[in-house]
Amino acid sequence: MDPGGPMTHYLVRQLQFTRREFLRGLRDVNAEEAIRRFIPMNSISWIVGHLADQENRYWVRYVQDQQLAPGLNDLVGYGRPASTPPLDDMWNAWRMITQAADCYLETLTPEQLQAHPEWNGRRIQENTGTLLLRNIHHYWFHLGEALAIRQMLRHTNLPEFIGDMTEAGYAPERPAIED
């Protein structure tokens, strides 16, 4: 399916837009800068891996029953000790996971967004739509942190405002197509 195409749900297009903004916000960060920590903040490489870990958990493990990045949660998961993983490793995991996530996300219907995923025989507390919103907001939270780190690294010409929303502007819900 075409990423962000006409049948892709509005919330999924918002996540895809958010990811593009995340990439734009971290453009030109090098490997050495990415592992620098300004305590108590995490490193940029940790942020990249941490967001990949959330997408892996929600969209790959929970709903596709796959584990694409074993050990990622131990390295950058919520509540784990601070780490400074190599940036290239985190970007590689992020790209692999988001690509696999989109295979699922781009098929979602409004009805599926209201359903609660199950994993290991347990119902996830939040429905799929709420998990999607949590994922989107999590990106924005950490993008702000990453841009603050970049300012502390004395980077200039950083994004100051949300980018082109041509593909992510508001679109009303479409009624289901009757067969």
Secondary structure, DSSP 4 states (H G I P E B T S, - for coil): --TT-TTS-HHHHHHHHHHHHHHHHHTT--HHHHT---TTSPPHHHHHHHHHHHHIIIIIIIHH---SSTTHHHHHSTTSPP----HHHHHHHHHHHHHHHHHHHTT--HHHHHSPPEETTEE-SS-HHHHHHHHHHHHHHHHHHHHHHHHHTT--S---S----TTTS--PPPPPPP-
